[in-house]
Amino acid sequence: MEPKQSTWLMGTATVLMLIAVVGALIAAQWNHEALPFAAFGVVLVLMVIKSRWVVMDFMGLRGIRPRLSAALIAWPAFFALAAAAKAALAAFGI
């Protein structure tokens, strides 16, 4: 690993940790209550962004094998949509 790539990876790791902390702080604001839809949506979007960075940078798939990286990013996006749909169905009593 080249020194410049190592520094870039460390910067990406720092951003991922900050995104995780922001998501945890957003979720912690509502202790024993349901998370509002806007906050829940932000947490889900942050999860998909984090998974994209992990797949692209830490798994080394940026620019290499685009179909595999798209499939690996589709999994967390699918589960985020499923969680959002489940929350919406529970909220509206369907």
N, CA, C and O atoms as CSV, one atom per row, in Angstrom:
chain,resi,resn,atom,element,x,y,z
A,1,MET,N,N,0.842,-1.164,0.000
A,1,MET,CA,C,0.000,0.000,0.000
A,1,MET,C,C,0.894,1.235,0.000
A,1,MET,O,O,1.840,1.320,0.782
A,2,GLU,N,N,0.601,2.170,-0.856
A,2,GLU,CA,C,1.375,3.394,-0.962
A,2,GLU,C,C,1.025,4.338,0.189
A,2,GLU,O,O,-0.088,4.284,0.712
A,3,PRO,N,N,1.971,5.211,0.594
A,3,PRO,CA,C,1.683,6.131,1.705
A,3,PRO,C,C,0.488,7.047,1.430
A,3,PRO,O,O,-0.296,7.316,2.340
A,4,LYS,N,N,0.333,7.534,0.184
A,4,LYS,CA,C,-0.784,8.417,-0.134
A,4,LYS,C,C,-2.113,7.670,-0.027
A,4,LYS,O,O,-3.097,8.216,0.471
A,5,GLN,N,N,-2.139,6.418,-0.498
A,5,GLN,CA,C,-3.359,5.625,-0.416
A,5,GLN,C,C,-3.691,5.308,1.040
A,5,GLN,O,O,-4.864,5.286,1.413
A,6,SER,N,N,-2.673,5.062,1.865
A,6,SER,CA,C,-2.897,4.787,3.273
A,6,SER,C,C,-3.504,5.998,3.977
A,6,SER,O,O,-4.410,5.853,4.797
A,7,THR,N,N,-3.009,7.185,3.659
A,7,THR,CA,C,-3.553,8.411,4.241
A,7,THR,C,C,-4.989,8.621,3.783
A,7,THR,O,O,-5.846,9.010,4.576
A,8,TRP,N,N,-5.254,8.362,2.500
A,8,TRP,CA,C,-6.606,8.522,1.962
A,8,TRP,C,C,-7.571,7.550,2.630
A,8,TRP,O,O,-8.707,7.910,2.939
A,9,LEU,N,N,-7.113,6.303,2.856
A,9,LEU,CA,C,-7.947,5.307,3.515
A,9,LEU,C,C,-8.226,5.702,4.964
A,9,LEU,O,O,-9.331,5.492,5.465
A,10,MET,N,N,-7.227,6.272,5.635
A,10,MET,CA,C,-7.422,6.720,7.013
A,10,MET,C,C,-8.427,7.873,7.068
A,10,MET,O,O,-9.234,7.949,7.995
A,11,GLY,N,N,-8.381,8.758,6.089
A,11,GLY,CA,C,-9.363,9.847,6.024
A,11,GLY,C,C,-10.762,9.312,5.799
A,11,GLY,O,O,-11.720,9.798,6.400
A,12,THR,N,N,-10.886,8.319,4.943
A,12,THR,CA,C,-12.191,7.703,4.692
A,12,THR,C,C,-12.695,7.003,5.946
A,12,THR,O,O,-13.885,7.069,6.256
A,13,ALA,N,N,-11.800,6.331,6.672
A,13,ALA,CA,C,-12.189,5.665,7.917
A,13,ALA,C,C,-12.671,6.688,8.945
A,13,ALA,O,O,-13.619,6.431,9.687
A,14,THR,N,N,-12.019,7.835,8.983
A,14,THR,CA,C,-12.436,8.882,9.909
A,14,THR,C,C,-13.827,9.395,9.560
A,14,THR,O,O,-14.657,9.596,10.446
A,15,VAL,N,N,-14.081,9.605,8.286
A,15,VAL,CA,C,-15.410,10.061,7.855
A,15,VAL,C,C,-16.468,9.009,8.188
A,15,VAL,O,O,-17.569,9.355,8.617
A,16,LEU,N,N,-16.143,7.728,7.993
A,16,LEU,CA,C,-17.095,6.669,8.324
A,16,LEU,C,C,-17.417,6.663,9.813
A,16,LEU,O,O,-18.570,6.476,10.200
A,17,MET,N,N,-16.406,6.865,10.646
A,17,MET,CA,C,-16.639,6.915,12.089
A,17,MET,C,C,-17.510,8.118,12.460
A,17,MET,O,O,-18.386,8.011,13.317
A,18,LEU,N,N,-17.270,9.252,11.820
A,18,LEU,CA,C,-18.090,10.440,12.095
A,18,LEU,C,C,-19.540,10.221,11.679
A,18,LEU,O,O,-20.458,10.640,12.384
A,19,ILE,N,N,-19.749,9.577,10.551
A,19,ILE,CA,C,-21.114,9.281,10.109
A,19,ILE,C,C,-21.797,8.336,11.092
A,19,ILE,O,O,-22.980,8.496,11.389
A,20,ALA,N,N,-21.049,7.347,11.600
A,20,ALA,CA,C,-21.619,6.426,12.587
A,20,ALA,C,C,-21.991,7.161,13.875
A,20,ALA,O,O,-23.041,6.897,14.460
A,21,VAL,N,N,-21.141,8.074,14.312
A,21,VAL,CA,C,-21.427,8.841,15.525
A,21,VAL,C,C,-22.652,9.734,15.323
A,21,VAL,O,O,-23.507,9.822,16.204
A,22,VAL,N,N,-22.738,10.393,14.174
A,22,VAL,CA,C,-23.899,11.249,13.895
A,22,VAL,C,C,-25.185,10.415,13.872
A,22,VAL,O,O,-26.201,10.826,14.432
A,23,GLY,N,N,-25.141,9.263,13.233
A,23,GLY,CA,C,-26.321,8.390,13.216
A,23,GLY,C,C,-26.717,7.933,14.610
A,23,GLY,O,O,-27.903,7.880,14.935
A,24,ALA,N,N,-25.725,7.600,15.439
A,24,ALA,CA,C,-26.020,7.175,16.812
A,24,ALA,C,C,-26.586,8.328,17.636
A,24,ALA,O,O,-27.497,8.130,18.439
A,25,LEU,N,N,-26.052,9.526,17.440
A,25,LEU,CA,C,-26.574,10.685,18.171
A,25,LEU,C,C,-28.002,11.020,17.753
A,25,LEU,O,O,-28.827,11.386,18.590
A,26,ILE,N,N,-28.289,10.899,16.482
A,26,ILE,CA,C,-29.655,11.146,16.015
A,26,ILE,C,C,-30.609,10.129,16.633
A,26,ILE,O,O,-31.694,10.489,17.090
A,27,ALA,N,N,-30.208,8.865,16.648
A,27,ALA,CA,C,-31.065,7.824,17.207
A,27,ALA,C,C,-31.195,7.955,18.724
A,27,ALA,O,O,-32.229,7.587,19.281
A,28,ALA,N,N,-30.171,8.470,19.404
A,28,ALA,CA,C,-30.196,8.578,20.861
A,28,ALA,C,C,-31.035,9.745,21.359
A,28,ALA,O,O,-31.313,9.818,22.556
A,29,GLN,N,N,-31.442,10.648,20.501
A,29,GLN,CA,C,-32.222,11.803,20.928
A,29,GLN,C,C,-33.610,11.418,21.430
A,29,GLN,O,O,-34.200,12.147,22.227
A,30,TRP,N,N,-34.129,10.307,20.985
A,30,TRP,CA,C,-35.449,9.848,21.397
A,30,TRP,C,C,-35.262,8.566,22.199
A,30,TRP,O,O,-35.230,7.472,21.635
A,31,ASN,N,N,-35.137,8.708,23.530
A,31,ASN,CA,C,-34.747,7.584,24.391
A,31,ASN,C,C,-35.721,6.408,24.326
A,31,ASN,O,O,-35.365,5.335,23.841
A,32,HIS,N,N,-36.925,6.601,24.802
A,32,HIS,CA,C,-37.864,5.482,24.848
A,32,HIS,C,C,-39.100,5.779,24.008
A,32,HIS,O,O,-40.206,5.332,24.310
A,33,GLU,N,N,-38.882,6.530,22.967
A,33,GLU,CA,C,-39.971,6.883,22.074
A,33,GLU,C,C,-39.637,6.388,20.675
A,33,GLU,O,O,-38.501,6.016,20.381
A,34,ALA,N,N,-40.626,6.392,19.845
A,34,ALA,CA,C,-40.389,6.007,18.452
A,34,ALA,C,C,-39.593,7.110,17.749
A,34,ALA,O,O,-39.800,8.298,18.000
A,35,LEU,N,N,-38.716,6.713,16.902
A,35,LEU,CA,C,-37.906,7.650,16.133
A,35,LEU,C,C,-38.781,8.306,15.063
A,35,LEU,O,O,-39.458,7.594,14.321
A,36,PRO,N,N,-38.790,9.635,14.957
A,36,PRO,CA,C,-39.592,10.287,13.912
A,36,PRO,C,C,-39.144,9.856,12.515
A,36,PRO,O,O,-38.002,9.444,12.311
A,37,PHE,N,N,-40.055,9.960,11.574
A,37,PHE,CA,C,-39.751,9.501,10.217
A,37,PHE,C,C,-38.554,10.216,9.608
A,37,PHE,O,O,-37.746,9.587,8.925
A,38,ALA,N,N,-38.427,11.502,9.839
A,38,ALA,CA,C,-37.303,12.247,9.256
A,38,ALA,C,C,-35.980,11.746,9.812
A,38,ALA,O,O,-35.030,11.537,9.058
A,39,ALA,N,N,-35.909,11.552,11.129
A,39,ALA,CA,C,-34.674,11.056,11.738
A,39,ALA,C,C,-34.396,9.621,11.294
A,39,ALA,O,O,-33.249,9.252,11.042
A,40,PHE,N,N,-35.444,8.828,11.201
A,40,PHE,CA,C,-35.282,7.445,10.748
A,40,PHE,C,C,-34.762,7.412,9.314
A,40,PHE,O,O,-33.899,6.600,8.981
A,41,GLY,N,N,-35.286,8.291,8.472
A,41,GLY,CA,C,-34.812,8.384,7.090
A,41,GLY,C,C,-33.360,8.810,7.012
A,41,GLY,O,O,-32.601,8.289,6.195
A,42,VAL,N,N,-32.964,9.756,7.857
A,42,VAL,CA,C,-31.563,10.196,7.872
A,42,VAL,C,C,-30.642,9.061,8.283
A,42,VAL,O,O,-29.588,8.866,7.677
A,43,VAL,N,N,-31.027,8.311,9.302
A,43,VAL,CA,C,-30.211,7.180,9.751
A,43,VAL,C,C,-30.087,6.137,8.639
A,43,VAL,O,O,-29.005,5.589,8.428
A,44,LEU,N,N,-31.177,5.858,7.930
A,44,LEU,CA,C,-31.124,4.877,6.841
A,44,LEU,C,C,-30.251,5.364,5.683
A,44,LEU,O,O,-29.501,4.578,5.104
A,45,VAL,N,N,-30.342,6.641,5.345
A,45,VAL,CA,C,-29.507,7.190,4.270
A,45,VAL,C,C,-28.040,7.141,4.668
A,45,VAL,O,O,-27.186,6.808,3.847
A,46,LEU,N,N,-27.739,7.470,5.918
A,46,LEU,CA,C,-26.354,7.391,6.385
A,46,LEU,C,C,-25.832,5.956,6.323
A,46,LEU,O,O,-24.661,5.729,6.017
A,47,MET,N,N,-26.702,4.992,6.613
A,47,MET,CA,C,-26.286,3.592,6.546
A,47,MET,C,C,-25.918,3.199,5.116
A,47,MET,O,O,-24.925,2.504,4.901
A,48,VAL,N,N,-26.699,3.631,4.156
A,48,VAL,CA,C,-26.411,3.290,2.760
A,48,VAL,C,C,-25.134,3.992,2.290
A,48,VAL,O,O,-24.342,3.402,1.556
A,49,ILE,N,N,-24.928,5.236,2.702
A,49,ILE,CA,C,-23.703,5.953,2.329
A,49,ILE,C,C,-22.485,5.262,2.924
A,49,ILE,O,O,-21.471,5.096,2.246
A,50,LYS,N,N,-22.579,4.861,4.182
A,50,LYS,CA,C,-21.462,4.156,4.810
A,50,LYS,C,C,-21.156,2.852,4.096
A,50,LYS,O,O,-19.991,2.526,3.868
A,51,SER,N,N,-22.188,2.107,3.743
A,51,SER,CA,C,-21.951,0.831,3.066
A,51,SER,C,C,-21.305,1.047,1.692
A,51,SER,O,O,-20.477,0.242,1.266
A,52,ARG,N,N,-21.674,2.118,1.004
A,52,ARG,CA,C,-21.062,2.413,-0.291
A,52,ARG,C,C,-19.574,2.695,-0.121
A,52,ARG,O,O,-18.758,2.204,-0.901
A,53,TRP,N,N,-19.214,3.481,0.893
A,53,TRP,CA,C,-17.794,3.776,1.104
A,53,TRP,C,C,-17.009,2.526,1.505
A,53,TRP,O,O,-15.865,2.348,1.088
A,54,VAL,N,N,-17.620,1.674,2.305
A,54,VAL,CA,C,-16.926,0.442,2.689
A,54,VAL,C,C,-16.691,-0.434,1.465
A,54,VAL,O,O,-15.600,-0.973,1.284
A,55,VAL,N,N,-17.708,-0.574,0.629
A,55,VAL,CA,C,-17.565,-1.413,-0.564
A,55,VAL,C,C,-16.549,-0.828,-1.536
A,55,VAL,O,O,-15.697,-1.551,-2.054
A,56,MET,N,N,-16.632,0.458,-1.784
A,56,MET,CA,C,-15.755,1.082,-2.773
A,56,MET,C,C,-14.310,1.192,-2.301
A,56,MET,O,O,-13.390,0.861,-3.050
A,57,ASP,N,N,-14.099,1.653,-1.070
A,57,ASP,CA,C,-12.752,1.958,-0.619
A,57,ASP,C,C,-12.085,0.806,0.124
A,57,ASP,O,O,-10.961,0.432,-0.211
A,58,PHE,N,N,-12.742,0.244,1.112
A,58,PHE,CA,C,-12.101,-0.767,1.934
A,58,PHE,C,C,-12.076,-2.142,1.277
A,58,PHE,O,O,-11.178,-2.938,1.554
A,59,MET,N,N,-13.031,-2.432,0.422
A,59,MET,CA,C,-12.995,-3.692,-0.317
A,59,MET,C,C,-12.245,-3.535,-1.628
A,59,MET,O,O,-12.006,-4.522,-2.324
A,60,GLY,N,N,-11.871,-2.313,-1.976
A,60,GLY,CA,C,-11.066,-2.065,-3.163
A,60,GLY,C,C,-11.799,-2.251,-4.474
A,60,GLY,O,O,-11.187,-2.659,-5.461
A,61,LEU,N,N,-13.071,-1.971,-4.515
A,61,LEU,CA,C,-13.851,-2.198,-5.732
A,61,LEU,C,C,-14.147,-0.913,-6.503
A,61,LEU,O,O,-14.990,-0.914,-7.399
A,62,ARG,N,N,-13.468,0.174,-6.167
A,62,ARG,CA,C,-13.685,1.430,-6.888
A,62,ARG,C,C,-13.075,1.304,-8.285
A,62,ARG,O,O,-11.859,1.175,-8.430
A,63,GLY,N,N,-13.923,1.343,-9.303
A,63,GLY,CA,C,-13.464,1.254,-10.682
A,63,GLY,C,C,-13.165,-0.156,-11.162
A,63,GLY,O,O,-12.891,-0.363,-12.344
A,64,ILE,N,N,-13.213,-1.115,-10.269
A,64,ILE,CA,C,-12.939,-2.507,-10.630
A,64,ILE,C,C,-14.216,-3.303,-10.368
A,64,ILE,O,O,-14.793,-3.187,-9.286
A,65,ARG,N,N,-14.658,-4.086,-11.303
A,65,ARG,CA,C,-15.844,-4.935,-11.156
A,65,ARG,C,C,-17.070,-4.139,-10.720
A,65,ARG,O,O,-17.549,-4.314,-9.600
A,66,PRO,N,N,-17.576,-3.283,-11.571
A,66,PRO,CA,C,-18.699,-2.422,-11.181
A,66,PRO,C,C,-19.986,-3.182,-10.869
A,66,PRO,O,O,-20.785,-2.725,-10.051
A,67,ARG,N,N,-20.199,-4.325,-11.502
A,67,ARG,CA,C,-21.433,-5.077,-11.215
A,67,ARG,C,C,-21.414,-5.663,-9.808
A,67,ARG,O,O,-22.434,-5.677,-9.118
A,68,LEU,N,N,-20.244,-6.149,-9.387
A,68,LEU,CA,C,-20.137,-6.690,-8.033
A,68,LEU,C,C,-20.322,-5.598,-6.993
A,68,LEU,O,O,-21.002,-5.807,-5.989
A,69,SER,N,N,-19.723,-4.436,-7.224
A,69,SER,CA,C,-19.889,-3.349,-6.256
A,69,SER,C,C,-21.342,-2.869,-6.222
A,69,SER,O,O,-21.850,-2.527,-5.154
A,70,ALA,N,N,-22.008,-2.840,-7.358
A,70,ALA,CA,C,-23.428,-2.444,-7.383
A,70,ALA,C,C,-24.283,-3.461,-6.621
A,70,ALA,O,O,-25.212,-3.079,-5.909
A,71,ALA,N,N,-23.977,-4.735,-6.767
A,71,ALA,CA,C,-24.731,-5.764,-6.046
A,71,ALA,C,C,-24.486,-5.677,-4.543
A,71,ALA,O,O,-25.408,-5.870,-3.750
A,72,LEU,N,N,-23.252,-5.388,-4.152
A,72,LEU,CA,C,-22.949,-5.273,-2.733
A,72,LEU,C,C,-23.577,-4.029,-2.105
A,72,LEU,O,O,-23.888,-4.026,-0.914
A,73,ILE,N,N,-23.759,-2.998,-2.880
A,73,ILE,CA,C,-24.419,-1.792,-2.374
A,73,ILE,C,C,-25.937,-1.975,-2.380
A,73,ILE,O,O,-26.635,-1.356,-1.575
A,74,ALA,N,N,-26.448,-2.804,-3.263
A,74,ALA,CA,C,-27.895,-3.024,-3.346
A,74,ALA,C,C,-28.436,-3.727,-2.102
A,74,ALA,O,O,-29.583,-3.496,-1.720
A,75,TRP,N,N,-27.635,-4.576,-1.465
A,75,TRP,CA,C,-28.111,-5.279,-0.271
A,75,TRP,C,C,-28.491,-4.323,0.850
A,75,TRP,O,O,-29.623,-4.395,1.329
A,76,PRO,N,N,-27.600,-3.421,1.302
A,76,PRO,CA,C,-28.028,-2.504,2.365
A,76,PRO,C,C,-29.146,-1.568,1.922
A,76,PRO,O,O,-29.992,-1.190,2.732
A,77,ALA,N,N,-29.158,-1.190,0.644
A,77,ALA,CA,C,-30.237,-0.331,0.150
A,77,ALA,C,C,-31.574,-1.076,0.217
A,77,ALA,O,O,-32.595,-0.493,0.581
A,78,PHE,N,N,-31.563,-2.353,-0.132
A,78,PHE,CA,C,-32.772,-3.171,-0.043
A,78,PHE,C,C,-33.273,-3.260,1.393
A,78,PHE,O,O,-34.465,-3.092,1.648
A,79,PHE,N,N,-32.363,-3.524,2.332
A,79,PHE,CA,C,-32.772,-3.638,3.730
A,79,PHE,C,C,-33.207,-2.290,4.308
A,79,PHE,O,O,-34.071,-2.248,5.184
A,80,ALA,N,N,-32.627,-1.202,3.837
A,80,ALA,CA,C,-33.071,0.125,4.274
A,80,ALA,C,C,-34.497,0.388,3.787
A,80,ALA,O,O,-35.328,0.903,4.534
A,81,LEU,N,N,-34.771,0.034,2.537
A,81,LEU,CA,C,-36.140,0.199,2.018
A,81,LEU,C,C,-37.128,-0.710,2.739
A,81,LEU,O,O,-38.263,-0.310,3.001
A,82,ALA,N,N,-36.703,-1.930,3.061
A,82,ALA,CA,C,-37.585,-2.843,3.795
A,82,ALA,C,C,-37.873,-2.307,5.198
A,82,ALA,O,O,-39.006,-2.399,5.671
A,83,ALA,N,N,-36.868,-1.753,5.863
A,83,ALA,CA,C,-37.077,-1.182,7.197
A,83,ALA,C,C,-37.993,0.035,7.130
A,83,ALA,O,O,-38.859,0.219,7.986
A,84,ALA,N,N,-37.796,0.863,6.109
A,84,ALA,CA,C,-38.663,2.040,5.953
A,84,ALA,C,C,-40.099,1.622,5.659
A,84,ALA,O,O,-41.039,2.217,6.188
A,85,ALA,N,N,-40.275,0.617,4.828
A,85,ALA,CA,C,-41.630,0.142,4.514
A,85,ALA,C,C,-42.291,-0.456,5.746
A,85,ALA,O,O,-43.479,-0.234,5.981
A,86,LYS,N,N,-41.538,-1.211,6.535
A,86,LYS,CA,C,-42.094,-1.808,7.745
A,86,LYS,C,C,-42.501,-0.724,8.745
A,86,LYS,O,O,-43.553,-0.823,9.375
A,87,ALA,N,N,-41.680,0.293,8.888
A,87,ALA,CA,C,-42.004,1.398,9.804
A,87,ALA,C,C,-43.237,2.164,9.313
A,87,ALA,O,O,-44.097,2.545,10.108
A,88,ALA,N,N,-43.314,2.383,8.008
A,88,ALA,CA,C,-44.466,3.104,7.454
A,88,ALA,C,C,-45.746,2.297,7.633
A,88,ALA,O,O,-46.786,2.855,7.982
A,89,LEU,N,N,-45.678,0.998,7.399
A,89,LEU,CA,C,-46.857,0.153,7.595
A,89,LEU,C,C,-47.286,0.117,9.051
A,89,LEU,O,O,-48.480,0.142,9.351
A,90,ALA,N,N,-46.322,0.059,9.955
A,90,ALA,CA,C,-46.663,0.042,11.392
A,90,ALA,C,C,-47.249,1.385,11.830
A,90,ALA,O,O,-48.161,1.423,12.656
A,91,ALA,N,N,-46.734,2.472,11.287
A,91,ALA,CA,C,-47.209,3.805,11.683
A,91,ALA,C,C,-48.626,4.067,11.200
A,91,ALA,O,O,-49.418,4.704,11.894
A,92,PHE,N,N,-48.940,3.578,10.020
A,92,PHE,CA,C,-50.252,3.838,9.447
A,92,PHE,C,C,-51.254,2.723,9.756
A,92,PHE,O,O,-52.409,2.786,9.334
A,93,GLY,N,N,-50.811,1.710,10.490
A,93,GLY,CA,C,-51.714,0.655,10.934
A,93,GLY,C,C,-52.224,-0.255,9.831
A,93,GLY,O,O,-53.336,-0.779,9.907
A,94,ILE,N,N,-51.423,-0.433,8.828
A,94,ILE,CA,C,-51.840,-1.282,7.705
A,94,ILE,C,C,-51.388,-2.697,7.958
A,94,ILE,O,O,-51.634,-3.580,7.137
